[in-house]
Amino acid sequence: AALARRGGSASRLALVASPPIDGLRALAEGIVLGSYRVRGLLDRAGQARPPVAAPGGRDDLNVNEVSVDESGLDVDPVADGVAEVAAGGEGLAREVVVVTDLATDADARAAVRAARAVGTAVYIARDLVNTPSLVKSPEWLADRAVRIATAAGLTASVLGPRELAEQGFGGLTAVGQGSPRPPRLVRIEYDGSGANGSGDHGADRHRVLVGKGITFDSGGLSLKPPVSMIGMKTDMAGAAAVLGTMTALPVLGVPGRVTGLLCLAENMIGAAAMRPGDVITCWGGTTVEVLNTDAEGRLVLADGLAYAAGALGADVIVDLATLTGAIAVALGRRTAGLFSSDDDLAQALSAAAGAAGEALWRLPLTEDYRPALDSPVADLANIGRALDVGGGSITAALFLREFAGGRPWAHLDIAGTARADSDDGEISRGGTGWGVRTLLSWLAPQPDAVEPSPTPAG
């Protein structure tokens, strides 16, 4: 990534390198992640055909096929000991020539194809996070997600505002009702039952990824201060990470079944906006007293989690959300918070994050804090007020756990890590695409995955 950034705006770079075979993928990922630029974003947002990863199973990759409409990496042996790697498309059109003796090695080609898929997935997430909310309505994002997912070989469908109301998605409906741009729920499905693999790493289970997708968060009637609203176009980073992750699954040949749910809404003020004190009914029948309309992300996630556990019959559920400012206070801007009801799942995600190079730290689901969410008029309150326990990230996670149906579940609070104020290594200013690499490392672990640093049990 540092090499890519030192190249500045150059469209063609040359690099002489002799990485070990197990380091080539990291080298290639670093090149593409460090090459991302925001410039041209609005043009890309208006493209008729979305940039996506190539469908799985392509063995005829050729560097000449990479254009400004494709992002990621490609490799083609043009001579003994020389490979061309192209990073471009959604963030930056760039060709990198890597001179290496691995160019004709089948494992090397597979490593670069995997790096291209990961880079593409991160680019998709970054571009969507960086898109202004004026463009990025729930409808626009749902349509974009369907077209990207379909082009990647996935199955995608959308529930609109009428279907959401009729089918009992009370959280999404309530959060979105203050905006003239109504909510959506996007369901993306991948079936890798024919892919190589076994039951290891949960491949025999139905894994559901749920992403918070608040396309703009004003705070609702519990209005945010102006300075806190500036970055709120990024409040859909969890949904963007889920979408990006899903697009890479066919390329990586991930075994098993994976479903992604994007919970999309715009949290605005208006005559129809939900009020503090309202009681809403989330999918599945759990009632919630809304004490703060700025704690809206957990309401849309409640619908998604309950739907995953109930209607979809998920065996494992992982959600990603820019959920609480408290997580950045606790862990800073480079480490995401992990909460989980299952020790094995928490260990697997921690190991995946370590292998991917994304910092993750497990925090406890403190049972003594659970009574803080009690409500005299509903099953739950959406913020901890019944007891003065603090721990805003913990009480938010405890709230979400109530909707996971007792399934193995993990929550990644990425409020600090989803956004960056400056470029640094593989991290780009603006949307970082955090979580894409961790999820892909979990779903398609590499043989040389590293063990995580010891963290406290939850």
GILINMO-V510306 format. One record per residue. PSI is psi in whole degrees, 0 to 359 (NA if undefined). Layout:
psi=PSI
psi=PSI
//
This chain:
psi=320
psi=320
psi=317
psi=320
psi=326
psi=338
psi=353
psi=229
psi=7
psi=136
psi=348
psi=127
psi=155
psi=139
psi=125
psi=119
psi=149
psi=64
psi=151
psi=158
psi=325
psi=357
psi=353
psi=320
psi=319
psi=319
psi=314
psi=318
psi=318
psi=320
psi=312
psi=321
psi=322
psi=347
psi=353
psi=138
psi=149
psi=337
psi=143
psi=9
psi=314
psi=325
psi=319
psi=325
psi=337
psi=9
psi=144
psi=327
psi=122
psi=144
psi=134
psi=167
psi=152
psi=144
psi=156
psi=157
psi=359
psi=124
psi=356
psi=38
psi=139
psi=132
psi=333
psi=345
psi=348
psi=124
psi=185
psi=353
psi=0
psi=145
psi=157
psi=215
psi=148
psi=158
psi=140
psi=123
psi=110
psi=346
psi=164
psi=126
psi=7
psi=134
psi=145
psi=127
psi=125
psi=129
psi=125
psi=190
psi=254
psi=323
psi=324
psi=132
psi=117
psi=141
psi=130
psi=123
psi=117
psi=117
psi=113
psi=156
psi=9
psi=1
psi=323
psi=4
psi=131
psi=321
psi=325
psi=317
psi=319
psi=321
psi=319
psi=323
psi=320
psi=318
psi=321
psi=317
psi=317
psi=315
psi=318
psi=315
psi=318
psi=319
psi=315
psi=313
psi=314
psi=314
psi=317
psi=320
psi=322
psi=346
psi=131
psi=148
psi=339
psi=324
psi=319
psi=67
psi=164
psi=321
psi=314
psi=314
psi=322
psi=316
psi=317
psi=316
psi=318
psi=317
psi=320
psi=313
psi=316
psi=317
psi=335
psi=2
psi=18
psi=164
psi=132
psi=145
psi=162
psi=137
psi=124
psi=183
psi=322
psi=315
psi=322
psi=316
psi=316
psi=327
psi=5
psi=23
psi=74
psi=329
psi=309
psi=318
psi=315
psi=316
psi=321
psi=353
psi=347
psi=353
psi=146
psi=354
psi=97
psi=166
psi=167
psi=155
psi=120
psi=131
psi=121
psi=131
psi=138
psi=132
psi=105
psi=32
psi=337
psi=358
psi=159
psi=139
psi=175
psi=199
psi=355
psi=150
psi=23
psi=17
psi=341
psi=3
psi=156
psi=112
psi=128
psi=128
psi=129
psi=126
psi=132
psi=129
psi=61
psi=107
psi=337
psi=139
psi=101
psi=347
psi=350
psi=208
psi=336
psi=67
psi=137
psi=155
psi=151
psi=317
psi=331
psi=345
psi=343
psi=318
psi=13
psi=1
psi=344
psi=7
psi=5
psi=21
psi=329
psi=314
psi=321
psi=320
psi=321
psi=315
psi=312
psi=316
psi=314
psi=323
psi=336
psi=346
psi=316
psi=321
psi=319
psi=350
psi=40
psi=127
psi=151
psi=184
psi=132
psi=134
psi=138
psi=134
psi=124
psi=114
psi=100
psi=128
psi=160
psi=125
psi=99
psi=168
psi=160
psi=170
psi=332
psi=5
psi=148
psi=149
psi=151
psi=131
psi=346
psi=151
psi=123
psi=160
psi=116
psi=170
psi=131
psi=347
psi=353
psi=130
psi=145
psi=128
psi=123
psi=106
psi=337
psi=118
psi=350
psi=356
psi=57
psi=334
psi=321
psi=336
psi=318
psi=325
psi=327
psi=316
psi=312
psi=317
psi=314
psi=321
psi=321
psi=316
psi=324
psi=289
psi=323
psi=346
psi=41
psi=142
psi=329
psi=137
psi=132
psi=128
psi=149
psi=135
psi=139
psi=79
psi=312
psi=139
psi=337
psi=332
psi=326
psi=329
psi=318
psi=318
psi=356
psi=193
psi=357
psi=358
psi=126
psi=157
psi=139
psi=127
psi=139
psi=147
psi=357
psi=121
psi=321
psi=318
psi=317
psi=318
psi=319
psi=318
psi=323
psi=318
psi=320
psi=317
psi=320
psi=318
psi=326
psi=342
psi=22
psi=129
psi=133
psi=139
psi=129
psi=134
psi=158
psi=150
psi=84
psi=111
psi=331
psi=342
psi=346
psi=321
psi=343
psi=339
psi=3
psi=146
psi=142
psi=347
psi=359
psi=175
psi=326
psi=159
psi=151
psi=354
psi=160
psi=103
psi=338
psi=329
psi=146
psi=80
psi=349
psi=214
psi=54
psi=323
psi=325
psi=314
psi=327
psi=318
psi=321
psi=323
psi=312
psi=323
psi=330
psi=342
psi=2
psi=1
psi=25
psi=4
psi=157
psi=125
psi=144
psi=145
psi=126
psi=112
psi=108
psi=24
psi=328
psi=323
psi=343
psi=345
psi=146
psi=147
psi=350
psi=161
psi=143
psi=106
psi=231
psi=353
psi=132
psi=150
psi=140
psi=219
psi=133
psi=343
psi=22
psi=138
psi=333
psi=311
psi=323
psi=314
psi=318
psi=325
psi=326
psi=315
psi=329
psi=70
psi=143
psi=152
psi=330
psi=25
psi=138
psi=157
psi=145
psi=159
psi=147
psi=135
psi=155
psi=145
psi=154
psi=NA
//
